[in-house]
Amino acid sequence: MRRRFILALGLALAADAAQAIDLQGHRGARGLLPENTLPSFQRAVELGVTTLETDVAVTSDGVLAIYHDRTLNPNITRDAAGRFLEPPGAPIHSLTWAQLQAYDVGRIRPGTNYARSFAEQEPLDGTRIPRLAEVFDLVKRMGDDKLRFAIETKLHPDHPDEAPAPEPFARALVEEIRAAGMAARSQILSFDWRTLQVVQKIAPEIQTVYLTAQQRWLDNVAADNPAGSRWTAGFQYREHGSIPRMIKAAGGTHWSAYYGDLDAAKVKEAQALGLKVLAWTVNDPALMARVLDLGVDGLITDRPDLARRLLEERKIPWR
C-alpha cells in the first residue's frame, strides 16, 4: 500500500512539473493598467504571475529606465502640460533621468489603435516612468521572494544611436540585477542577440531568453534572406536550419517566440534540444487555450487575470 501511494504521488508530482506554466505579466498587466508602471507591476503580482516581463532603456546619464520603446511613444506619453507628444519621440538614450521624469505615462491617446486594443485599461494620470531598481524594490516590499523577472534590452542593430552598444548595455543591466540580489531570479531577453552573448560570458548565472518574430512587422530571423540577419549575433538560419538549433548553437536555454509563429512540431523540436519555449503575447482566452495545447512552457500576456482563470479552469499549475 505504502509503495503504491509513493508511486502515485511521484507520478502526480511529475505530471504537475511537466504541465506547470510560467505565467508572465507582459509589461506588468498592460491590459488593465498603464504599461511598464509600478501600479501595473503591482497588479500583475497581486494576480499571481510567476514572472514580471518588462523592458529597459538607458538614459544619457546611465539610469536603467523601464520603457518599452527606444524612443518616447506619442501614444502613451504626455508632457508637463498634459499634451500627448507629437511624433517622432526623442530617444530615451538622449534624455537624462530628470528629463524623463517630466513625462506622464498614465493614459493612452484616445482614438488610436492602441487605445482600441486596450479598451479596458484604467488610466492613472500622473504616473511616471520607473527605474528598474524601483521594480525590484516594489516586489521586495510586497514580500514575494519567488517572483522572477524577464528584462528585455531595447536596442536595434540599425539604430545604434538610440541605445548603448550591446556590451556596455549588458554590463550595466547585469550590474543592476546583481546589486539588487536578483541574479538567480532574473532572465535577460532580446531580439538583438548580441546582448545575450555578452550576458552569457559575463554573468552565466543569469538566464538568457532569445526572442524571435517572423512577421511582416518584425522579422529578426530573416530565414529567407541570403544575407542573413543583423539581429542574431552571427547565428544564421541558413547554417542551422531552424530557430531552435540557432538558439542551441548560441548557447541559449529559452526561446520566446511570437505565438503566431509556433506550432506543435517546433515546440517539440525546441524541447528535445533542452530549450524552454515561451509564447508572446497572447491575450484572448481562446488563443491562450490553443497555445497551451502546443505544449509551451510559458505564456506571456497583457491579461494575466484571464490567463489565470483559464489555467484554473484547466487545472494547470503555474510556477
C-alpha positions, 0 to 999 in steps of 0.5 A, spaced: 500 500 500 505 504 502 509 503 495 503 504 491 501 511 494 509 513 493 508 511 486 502 515 485 504 521 488 511 521 484 507 520 478 502 526 480 508 530 482 511 529 475 505 530 471 504 537 475 512 539 473 511 537 466 504 541 465 506 547 470 506 554 466 510 560 467 505 565 467 508 572 465 505 579 466 507 582 459 509 589 461 506 588 468 498 587 466 498 592 460 491 590 459 488 593 465 493 598 467 498 603 464 504 599 461 511 598 464 508 602 471 509 600 478 501 600 479 501 595 473 507 591 476 503 591 482 497 588 479 500 583 475 503 580 482 497 581 486 494 576 480 499 571 481 504 571 475 510 567 476 514 572 472 514 580 471 516 581 463 518 588 462 523 592 458 529 597 459 532 603 456 538 607 458 538 614 459 544 619 457 546 619 464 546 611 465 539 610 469 536 603 467 529 606 465 523 601 464 520 603 457 518 599 452 520 603 446 527 606 444 524 612 443 518 616 447 511 613 444 506 619 442 501 614 444 502 613 451 506 619 453 504 626 455 508 632 457 508 637 463 502 640 460 498 634 459 499 634 451 500 627 448 507 628 444 507 629 437 511 624 433 517 622 432 519 621 440 526 623 442 530 617 444 530 615 451 538 614 450 538 622 449 534 624 455 537 624 462 533 621 468 530 628 470 528 629 463 524 623 463 521 624 469 517 630 466 513 625 462 506 622 464 505 615 462 498 614 465 493 614 459 493 612 452 491 617 446 484 616 445 482 614 438 488 610 436 489 603 435 492 602 441 487 605 445 482 600 441 486 594 443 486 596 450 479 598 451 479 596 458 485 599 461 484 604 467 488 610 466 492 613 472 494 620 470 500 622 473 504 616 473 511 616 471 516 612 468 520 607 473 527 605 474 528 598 474 531 598 481 524 601 483 521 594 480 525 590 484 524 594 490 516 594 489 516 586 489 521 586 495 516 590 499 510 586 497 514 580 500 514 575 494 521 572 494 519 567 488 517 572 483 522 572 477 523 577 472 524 577 464 528 584 462 528 585 455 534 590 452 531 595 447 536 596 442 536 595 434 542 593 430 540 599 425 539 604 430 545 604 434 544 611 436 538 610 440 541 605 445 548 603 448 552 598 444 550 591 446 556 590 451 556 596 455 548 595 455 549 588 458 554 590 463 550 595 466 543 591 466 547 585 469 550 590 474 543 592 476 540 585 477 546 583 481 546 589 486 539 588 487 540 580 489 536 578 483 541 574 479 538 567 480 531 570 479 532 574 473 532 572 465 535 577 460 531 577 453 532 580 446 531 580 439 538 583 438 542 577 440 548 580 441 546 582 448 545 575 450 552 573 448 555 578 452 550 576 458 552 569 457 560 570 458 559 575 463 554 573 468 552 565 466 548 565 472 543 569 469 538 566 464 538 568 457 531 568 453 532 569 445 526 572 442 524 571 435 518 574 430 517 572 423 512 577 421 511 582 416 512 587 422 518 584 425 522 579 422 529 578 426 530 571 423 530 573 416 530 565 414 529 567 407 534 572 406 541 570 403 544 575 407 542 573 413 540 577 419 543 583 423 539 581 429 542 574 431 549 575 433 552 571 427 547 565 428 544 564 421 538 560 419 541 558 413 547 554 417 542 551 422 536 550 419 531 552 424 530 557 430 531 552 435 538 549 433 540 557 432 538 558 439 542 551 441 548 553 437 548 560 441 548 557 447 541 559 449 536 555 454 529 559 452 526 561 446 520 566 446 517 566 440 511 570 437 505 565 438 503 566 431 509 563 429 509 556 433 506 550 432 506 543 435 512 540 431 517 546 433 515 546 440 517 539 440 523 540 436 525 546 441 524 541 447 528 535 445 534 540 444 533 542 452 530 549 450 524 552 454 519 555 449 515 561 451 509 564 447 508 572 446 503 575 447 497 572 447 491 575 450 484 572 448 482 566 452 481 562 446 488 563 443 491 562 450 487 555 450 490 553 443 497 555 445 497 551 451 495 545 447 502 546 443 505 544 449 509 551 451 512 552 457 510 559 458 505 564 456 506 571 456 500 576 456 497 583 457 491 579 461 494 575 466 487 575 470 484 571 464 490 567 463 489 565 470 482 563 470 483 559 464 489 555 467 484 554 473 479 552 469 484 547 466 487 545 472 494 547 470 499 549 475 503 555 474 510 556 477 
